[in-house]
């Protein structure tokens, strides 16, 4: 299914006529970090407008044409205006914030009051919410350019990257595979270098699954560290937002910009006093040294389809030891299917989602009305009807909440008994699934159900194949105690510098520079 929102042609016509990075200096924007770009800007080698045009050219070349990755629902028509304004401010007084001039995509389940927010559904086509999500406001205040909106599993109800508005997003590493989800478009956009970062949401695995499947860093923070105000709600118990980036340092810089108390989301009050002065300044190349990391053995696959993942994980664990970490095998049996049955999202969605639709003035004010409209992808019908049927008044909901609390205590005790700084395991036991086929078996429910923070890191690739010339990405997950984001990022930064596993996909190669 192709996208029903097309990027305005005039944007691409102008982009193709404007210089991105000229041959007068050697700076490659593909795979560049926020710090790299800011150094180039300060040296007078790069402007916000040039950065933006570079990414627009790549979108023009690879999103709807070429490999047709199809990650983007809409480009912000005011992006150029924002870039020029930031360049004028830079000439006058320097950087406007820690994300000055950095183009960032927003998952289309996050409210923007100057762009449509569709949730990927034809039922909300053209719908512009009354309010702007706190996370979007904070990005703008930090100097970011909102590049546009990315595709997703409709209303975040899935893990395959497909919606009735956006169609099917492809995995840029293997165009026959899905990008995972529900933040699949956000992940594909960052991995293919359509933007420098993206913001996703995570209820069950939605930031972490695409990050694992597309060689990205993905952070699911402690629930309450980042405001959910303006995010289409799935579960107030499990929902959170977070960054998808190509490096740990970029994730830390973005987290600094978006974390913190928001009176509109009472859960963020719990974060007061829990954050360091700066997550970015907490990064340490020797962050693995002396850390005790538990290996959750029961989360590793055992079949032949798990071989590629287990091979990559073996190399990653060796790298952790090389970096100075002590690895402790954990024999405790954790059943991921049993943990998945502790999720409460399907019981909460109907109440909170309907309230969001009413509050923001949507054309349909309930999931039931959307179902009656028929304007949605068939892939979400069963899941949506289930959410309409279930309620927080159901006895099963209360039972799941009790089990969730017990699981939190169990994990905390495990970490205390072994004096652990973090727990490690493969995010997915098998490679991400083929489009239309069975999806991978993932371990994302542990963080989702406990609400504890976790960090996805690139852990290598499968063997190359005819459809995956550099291999299919494998991601590992680091789980920590509540509010331990700084520690996870410190460990992750050290691991990243030790391994350098991240590689860009061959389906979206570097474009030739445009001459002035």
C-alpha positions as CSV (number, residue, x, y, z in Angstrom):
1,X,0.0,0.0,0.0
2,X,1.5,3.4,-1.0
3,X,1.4,6.5,1.1
4,X,-1.7,8.7,0.9
5,X,0.3,11.7,2.1
6,X,2.8,12.8,-0.5
7,X,5.7,15.1,0.2
8,X,5.1,18.3,-1.7
9,X,6.9,18.3,-5.0
10,X,8.1,21.9,-4.6
11,X,10.2,21.0,-1.6
12,X,12.1,18.5,-3.7
13,X,12.5,20.7,-6.7
14,X,13.9,23.4,-4.5
15,X,16.1,20.9,-2.6
16,X,17.6,19.6,-5.8
17,X,18.6,23.1,-6.9
18,X,20.2,24.1,-3.6
19,X,23.7,23.2,-2.3
20,X,23.9,20.7,0.5
21,X,27.6,20.3,1.3
22,X,29.9,21.6,-1.4
23,X,33.2,20.1,-2.5
24,X,35.1,23.1,-1.0
25,X,35.5,21.2,2.3
26,X,35.4,17.6,3.4
27,X,32.5,16.9,5.7
28,X,30.1,14.0,5.2
29,X,26.7,14.5,6.8
30,X,25.7,10.8,6.5
31,X,26.3,9.1,9.9
32,X,27.5,12.4,11.4
33,X,26.7,13.0,15.1
34,X,25.1,16.1,16.6
35,X,28.5,17.1,18.0
36,X,30.2,16.6,14.6
37,X,27.6,18.9,12.9
38,X,27.8,21.6,15.6
39,X,31.6,21.7,15.4
40,X,31.3,22.2,11.6
41,X,28.7,24.9,12.1
42,X,31.0,26.7,14.6
43,X,33.9,26.4,12.1
44,X,31.7,28.1,9.5
45,X,31.6,25.0,7.3
46,X,27.9,24.2,7.6
47,X,24.6,26.0,8.1
48,X,21.2,24.7,9.3
49,X,19.9,25.3,5.7
50,X,22.6,23.1,4.2
51,X,21.9,20.4,6.7
52,X,18.2,20.5,5.9
53,X,18.7,20.5,2.2
54,X,21.0,17.5,2.4
55,X,18.4,15.5,4.2
56,X,15.6,16.6,1.8
57,X,17.7,15.4,-1.1
58,X,18.1,12.0,0.5
59,X,14.4,11.7,1.2
60,X,13.7,12.6,-2.5
61,X,16.1,10.0,-3.7
62,X,15.3,7.1,-1.4
63,X,11.9,7.4,0.3
64,X,9.3,7.2,-2.4
65,X,11.6,6.4,-5.3
66,X,14.8,4.2,-5.6
67,X,14.5,1.6,-2.8
68,X,11.2,3.3,-1.8
69,X,11.7,2.8,1.9
70,X,8.5,4.7,2.5
71,X,9.3,6.0,6.0
72,X,7.8,9.5,5.7
73,X,4.2,10.5,5.9
74,X,4.7,14.3,5.6
75,X,7.5,16.9,5.4
76,X,7.1,20.1,7.4
77,X,6.5,22.8,4.8
78,X,8.0,25.4,7.2
79,X,11.2,23.5,7.7
80,X,13.2,25.8,5.4
81,X,11.8,28.9,7.1
82,X,12.9,27.4,10.4
83,X,16.4,26.7,9.1
84,X,16.8,30.2,7.8
85,X,15.6,31.7,11.1
86,X,18.1,29.6,13.0
87,X,20.9,30.5,10.7
88,X,20.1,34.2,11.2
89,X,20.1,33.8,15.0
90,X,23.4,31.9,14.8
91,X,25.0,34.7,12.9
92,X,23.8,37.1,15.5
93,X,24.4,35.3,18.8
94,X,25.5,31.7,18.1
95,X,23.8,28.4,19.0
96,X,20.2,28.7,20.1
97,X,20.3,25.4,22.1
98,X,21.8,22.0,22.3
99,X,19.9,20.8,19.2
100,X,20.5,24.0,17.1
101,X,19.7,23.2,13.4
102,X,19.3,19.5,14.0
103,X,16.6,18.0,11.8
104,X,14.4,15.6,13.7
105,X,11.4,13.5,12.6
106,X,8.4,13.0,14.8
107,X,6.4,9.8,14.9
108,X,2.9,10.6,13.7
109,X,1.3,9.6,17.0
110,X,2.7,12.7,18.6
111,X,0.6,15.8,18.4
112,X,1.8,18.8,16.4
113,X,-0.6,21.8,16.2
114,X,1.0,23.0,12.9
115,X,1.0,19.7,11.1
116,X,-1.6,16.9,10.8
117,X,-1.4,14.1,13.4
118,X,-3.0,11.1,11.9
119,X,-1.8,8.1,13.9
120,X,-1.3,6.6,10.5
121,X,-5.1,6.3,10.1
122,X,-7.2,7.5,7.2
123,X,-9.9,8.2,9.8
124,X,-7.7,11.1,11.0
125,X,-6.4,12.2,7.6
126,X,-5.8,16.0,7.8
127,X,-6.5,16.2,11.5
128,X,-4.5,18.9,13.3
129,X,-4.7,18.7,17.1
130,X,-5.5,21.7,19.2
131,X,-2.4,21.3,21.3
132,X,1.3,20.6,20.7
133,X,3.0,17.7,22.5
134,X,5.4,18.8,25.3
135,X,8.1,16.7,23.7
136,X,7.8,18.7,20.4
137,X,7.8,22.0,22.2
138,X,10.9,21.1,24.1
139,X,12.7,20.0,20.9
140,X,11.9,23.4,19.3
141,X,13.1,25.2,22.4
142,X,16.4,23.3,22.1
143,X,16.8,24.6,18.5
144,X,15.7,21.4,16.6
145,X,14.0,21.6,13.2
146,X,10.9,19.5,13.1
147,X,11.5,17.8,9.7
148,X,8.1,16.2,9.5
149,X,6.1,13.1,10.5
150,X,7.0,9.4,10.1
151,X,5.0,6.3,9.4
152,X,4.0,3.9,12.1
153,X,1.8,0.9,12.9
154,X,-1.6,2.5,12.9
155,X,-2.4,4.1,16.3
156,X,0.7,2.2,17.5
157,X,-1.2,-1.0,17.5
158,X,1.4,-3.3,15.9
159,X,5.0,-4.1,15.2
160,X,5.3,-4.3,11.4
161,X,5.4,-0.7,10.2
162,X,2.2,-0.5,8.3
163,X,-0.7,2.0,8.3
164,X,-3.6,3.0,6.1
165,X,-2.1,6.5,5.6
166,X,1.5,5.6,5.2
167,X,1.4,2.1,3.7
168,X,4.2,-0.4,4.4
169,X,7.6,1.0,5.5
170,X,10.6,-1.2,4.4
171,X,13.7,-2.1,6.4
172,X,16.5,-0.3,4.6
173,X,18.9,-3.2,5.4
174,X,16.7,-5.8,3.7
175,X,13.9,-4.4,1.6
176,X,12.1,-7.8,1.9
177,X,11.8,-7.3,5.7
178,X,9.6,-5.1,7.8
179,X,11.2,-2.3,10.0
180,X,9.4,-3.6,13.2
181,X,7.3,-1.1,15.1
182,X,5.4,0.6,16.0
183,X,8.0,3.4,15.4
184,X,9.1,1.8,12.2
185,X,9.1,4.9,10.1
186,X,11.1,6.8,12.7
187,X,13.7,4.1,12.8
188,X,13.9,3.7,9.0
189,X,14.3,7.5,8.6
190,X,17.2,7.7,11.0
191,X,18.9,4.5,9.8
192,X,18.7,5.6,6.2
193,X,20.0,9.1,7.1
194,X,16.8,10.9,6.3
195,X,17.2,12.8,9.5
196,X,19.8,13.0,12.3
197,X,17.3,11.6,14.9
198,X,13.7,10.8,15.4
199,X,11.3,10.6,18.3
200,X,9.2,7.5,18.8
201,X,6.8,6.1,21.5
202,X,7.1,2.9,23.3
203,X,4.3,1.0,25.0
204,X,5.4,-2.6,24.6
205,X,8.5,-2.3,22.4
206,X,7.9,0.4,19.9
207,X,11.1,2.4,20.1
208,X,13.3,-0.6,20.8
209,X,12.1,-3.1,18.2
210,X,12.9,-0.8,15.2
211,X,16.2,0.2,16.8
212,X,17.2,-3.4,17.2
213,X,16.0,-4.2,13.6
214,X,17.9,-1.2,12.0
215,X,21.2,-0.8,13.8
216,X,20.1,2.1,16.0
217,X,20.4,3.3,19.6
218,X,16.9,3.4,21.1
219,X,16.1,4.5,24.6
220,X,13.0,3.6,26.5
221,X,13.2,5.8,29.6
222,X,11.7,5.2,33.1
223,X,8.0,6.0,32.9
224,X,7.8,9.6,34.1
225,X,11.1,10.9,32.9
226,X,9.6,12.3,29.7
227,X,6.2,13.9,29.4
228,X,3.5,12.0,27.5
229,X,1.3,15.1,27.1
230,X,0.3,15.2,23.5
231,X,1.2,11.6,22.7
232,X,-1.7,9.4,21.4
233,X,-2.2,7.3,24.5
234,X,-2.2,3.6,24.5
235,X,-1.5,2.9,28.2
236,X,-0.8,5.5,30.9
237,X,0.9,2.6,32.9
238,X,3.3,1.7,30.1
239,X,3.5,4.6,27.6
240,X,6.6,6.7,27.2
241,X,8.4,8.6,24.4
242,X,12.0,8.6,23.6
243,X,14.8,9.0,21.0
244,X,16.0,6.8,18.1
245,X,19.5,7.8,17.1
246,X,22.6,6.5,15.4
247,X,24.8,7.0,18.4
248,X,24.7,7.0,22.2
249,X,25.9,10.6,22.5
250,X,23.1,11.8,20.3
251,X,20.6,9.9,22.5
252,X,22.0,11.6,25.6
253,X,21.9,15.1,24.0
254,X,18.3,14.6,23.0
255,X,17.4,13.2,26.4
256,X,18.8,16.3,28.1
257,X,16.5,18.4,25.9
258,X,13.2,16.5,26.4
259,X,13.4,15.1,30.0
260,X,11.9,16.8,33.0
261,X,8.8,17.8,34.9
262,X,5.7,18.7,33.1
263,X,2.6,19.7,35.1
264,X,0.4,18.4,32.4
265,X,1.7,14.8,33.0
266,X,1.7,14.1,36.7
267,X,3.9,11.1,36.3
268,X,6.8,13.4,35.5
269,X,6.7,14.7,39.1
270,X,8.4,11.4,40.1
271,X,11.4,12.4,38.0
272,X,12.3,15.5,40.1
273,X,15.7,14.9,41.6
274,X,16.3,11.7,39.7
275,X,18.3,13.1,36.8
276,X,22.0,14.2,36.5
277,X,22.8,17.8,35.6
278,X,23.5,16.5,32.1
279,X,23.1,13.0,30.6
280,X,25.6,13.9,27.8
281,X,28.3,14.9,30.3
282,X,27.9,11.6,32.1
283,X,29.2,9.7,29.1
284,X,32.6,7.9,29.6
285,X,34.7,6.0,27.1
286,X,35.7,3.7,30.0
287,X,32.1,3.4,31.2
288,X,32.2,-0.5,31.1
289,X,35.1,-0.7,33.5
290,X,34.1,-2.2,36.8
291,X,30.5,-2.6,35.9
292,X,28.6,-5.8,36.8
293,X,26.3,-6.9,34.1
294,X,24.0,-9.9,34.4
295,X,23.3,-12.1,31.3
296,X,19.7,-13.2,31.4
297,X,20.2,-16.6,29.9
298,X,16.5,-17.5,29.6
299,X,16.0,-14.6,27.1
300,X,18.3,-16.2,24.5
301,X,16.8,-18.4,21.7
302,X,17.8,-22.0,21.2
303,X,16.6,-22.9,17.7
304,X,18.5,-22.7,14.5
305,X,16.6,-19.5,13.7
306,X,18.4,-17.9,16.7
307,X,21.9,-18.7,15.5
308,X,22.6,-15.3,13.9
309,X,21.4,-13.4,17.0
310,X,23.3,-15.7,19.4
311,X,26.5,-15.3,17.4
312,X,26.3,-11.5,17.4
313,X,25.5,-11.6,21.1
314,X,28.5,-13.7,21.9
315,X,30.8,-11.2,20.2
316,X,29.1,-8.3,22.0
317,X,29.5,-10.0,25.4
318,X,33.2,-10.5,24.7
319,X,33.5,-6.8,23.9
320,X,31.9,-6.0,27.2
321,X,34.5,-8.1,29.0
322,X,37.2,-6.5,26.9
323,X,35.9,-3.1,28.1
324,X,36.4,-4.1,31.7
325,X,32.9,-5.3,32.7
326,X,32.3,-8.4,34.8
327,X,29.6,-10.6,33.3
328,X,27.4,-12.7,35.6
329,X,25.3,-15.5,34.0
330,X,21.8,-15.5,35.5
331,X,20.1,-18.8,35.6
332,X,16.8,-17.4,36.9
333,X,14.0,-18.5,34.6
334,X,12.0,-15.6,33.1
335,X,9.3,-16.6,30.7
336,X,8.8,-13.7,28.2
337,X,5.4,-15.0,27.2
338,X,4.2,-15.0,30.8
339,X,5.6,-11.5,31.2
340,X,3.8,-10.4,28.0
341,X,0.5,-11.6,29.6
342,X,1.1,-9.0,32.4
343,X,0.7,-6.1,30.0
344,X,-2.2,-3.8,30.7
345,X,-2.2,-1.7,27.6
346,X,-5.2,-3.3,25.9
347,X,-7.3,-2.6,29.0
348,X,-6.4,1.1,29.2
349,X,-6.4,2.1,25.6
350,X,-10.2,2.6,25.1
351,X,-10.5,5.0,28.0
352,X,-7.4,7.1,27.4
353,X,-7.5,7.1,23.6
354,X,-11.1,8.2,23.4
355,X,-10.4,11.0,25.9
356,X,-7.5,12.2,23.6
357,X,-9.7,12.2,20.5
358,X,-12.4,14.3,22.3
359,X,-9.9,16.7,23.9
360,X,-8.1,17.4,20.6
361,X,-11.2,17.8,18.5
362,X,-10.7,14.8,16.2
363,X,-13.2,14.0,13.5
364,X,-14.0,10.7,15.3
365,X,-14.2,10.8,19.1
366,X,-13.9,7.1,19.9
367,X,-12.2,3.9,18.7
368,X,-15.7,2.5,18.2
369,X,-16.6,5.3,15.9
370,X,-13.4,4.7,13.9
371,X,-14.2,1.1,13.6
372,X,-17.6,2.0,12.3
373,X,-16.0,4.3,9.7
374,X,-14.0,1.6,8.1
375,X,-11.1,4.1,7.6
376,X,-8.3,2.0,9.0
377,X,-5.8,-0.7,8.0
378,X,-7.3,-4.2,8.2
379,X,-4.1,-5.3,10.1
380,X,-5.3,-3.5,13.3
381,X,-9.0,-4.5,13.3
382,X,-8.7,-7.4,15.7
383,X,-6.4,-5.5,18.1
384,X,-8.7,-2.4,18.0
385,X,-11.9,-4.4,18.6
386,X,-10.1,-6.0,21.6
387,X,-9.3,-2.6,23.0
388,X,-12.9,-1.4,22.7
389,X,-14.1,-4.6,24.4
390,X,-11.7,-4.5,27.4
391,X,-11.8,-2.1,30.3
392,X,-9.8,-1.2,33.4
393,X,-12.9,-2.4,35.4
394,X,-12.2,-6.0,34.3
395,X,-10.9,-8.3,37.1
396,X,-8.1,-9.4,34.7
397,X,-6.8,-5.8,34.7
398,X,-6.4,-5.8,38.4
399,X,-4.7,-9.2,38.4
400,X,-2.2,-8.0,35.8
401,X,-1.4,-4.9,37.8
402,X,-0.6,-7.1,40.9
403,X,1.6,-9.4,38.8
404,X,3.3,-6.4,37.4
405,X,4.2,-5.1,40.9
406,X,5.5,-8.5,41.8
407,X,7.7,-8.6,38.7
408,X,9.1,-5.2,39.6
409,X,10.2,-6.5,43.0
410,X,11.6,-9.7,41.5
411,X,13.8,-7.8,39.0
412,X,15.0,-5.4,41.7
413,X,15.9,-8.3,44.0
414,X,17.7,-10.1,41.2
415,X,19.8,-7.0,40.6
416,X,20.4,-6.5,44.4
417,X,21.4,-10.2,45.0
418,X,24.0,-10.1,42.2
419,X,25.0,-6.5,42.8
420,X,24.2,-5.7,39.1
421,X,24.5,-2.4,37.3
422,X,22.5,-3.7,34.4
423,X,21.0,-6.8,32.8
424,X,21.8,-7.7,29.2
425,X,20.0,-9.9,26.6
426,X,19.2,-9.9,22.9
427,X,16.2,-7.7,22.3
428,X,14.9,-10.2,19.7
429,X,15.7,-13.9,19.8
430,X,15.5,-14.1,16.0
431,X,16.0,-11.7,13.1
432,X,13.2,-9.2,12.3
433,X,10.5,-10.8,10.1
434,X,9.9,-10.8,6.4
435,X,7.1,-8.5,5.2
436,X,3.8,-10.4,5.5
437,X,5.4,-13.3,7.4
438,X,5.9,-14.2,11.0
439,X,7.3,-11.5,13.3
440,X,10.4,-12.1,15.4
441,X,10.2,-13.3,19.0
442,X,11.3,-10.3,21.1
443,X,12.1,-9.7,24.8
444,X,10.8,-6.1,25.0
445,X,8.0,-6.8,27.5
446,X,10.3,-7.0,30.5
447,X,11.1,-3.2,30.3
448,X,7.5,-2.4,29.2
449,X,5.8,-4.2,32.1
450,X,8.2,-3.1,34.8
451,X,8.5,0.4,33.6
452,X,12.3,0.2,34.1
453,X,14.5,2.0,31.6
454,X,16.3,0.1,28.8
455,X,18.7,0.9,26.1
456,X,19.1,-0.8,22.7
457,X,22.5,-0.9,21.2
458,X,23.7,-2.2,17.8
459,X,25.2,-5.7,18.4
460,X,26.3,-6.6,14.9
461,X,24.7,-8.3,11.9
462,X,23.7,-11.6,10.5
463,X,25.6,-13.1,7.6
464,X,25.1,-11.1,4.4
465,X,22.6,-12.4,1.8
466,X,21.3,-11.4,-1.6
467,X,18.6,-9.3,0.0
468,X,20.7,-8.0,3.0
469,X,24.1,-7.1,1.6
470,X,25.6,-6.0,4.9
471,X,23.4,-8.5,6.9
472,X,20.3,-8.0,9.0
473,X,21.0,-6.0,12.2
474,X,21.0,-7.5,15.7
475,X,20.4,-5.4,18.8
476,X,21.1,-6.0,22.4
477,X,19.0,-4.6,25.3
478,X,20.4,-3.2,28.6
479,X,17.9,-3.0,31.4
480,X,18.5,-0.9,34.5
481,X,16.9,0.1,37.7
482,X,14.4,3.0,37.6
483,X,16.0,6.4,36.8
484,X,19.4,4.7,35.8
485,X,19.4,6.2,32.3
486,X,22.7,8.0,32.9
487,X,24.4,4.7,33.9
488,X,22.9,2.8,30.9
489,X,24.1,5.6,28.6
490,X,27.5,5.5,30.1
491,X,27.8,1.7,29.7
492,X,26.3,2.0,26.2
493,X,28.8,4.7,25.1
494,X,31.7,2.7,26.2
495,X,30.4,-0.4,24.4
496,X,29.7,1.6,21.3
497,X,33.3,2.9,21.2
498,X,34.7,-0.5,21.8
499,X,32.7,-2.2,19.0
500,X,31.7,0.3,16.4
501,X,29.0,-2.1,15.1
502,X,26.8,0.5,13.5
503,X,26.9,0.4,9.7
504,X,24.6,2.3,7.3
505,X,22.4,0.4,4.9
506,X,23.5,0.0,1.3
507,X,20.1,0.7,-0.1
508,X,20.6,4.4,0.6
509,X,24.2,5.3,-0.2
510,X,25.9,8.7,0.0
511,X,24.7,11.2,-2.6
512,X,27.0,13.3,-4.7
513,X,27.3,16.9,-3.4
514,X,25.5,19.5,-5.3
515,X,27.6,22.3,-6.6
516,X,26.8,26.0,-5.9
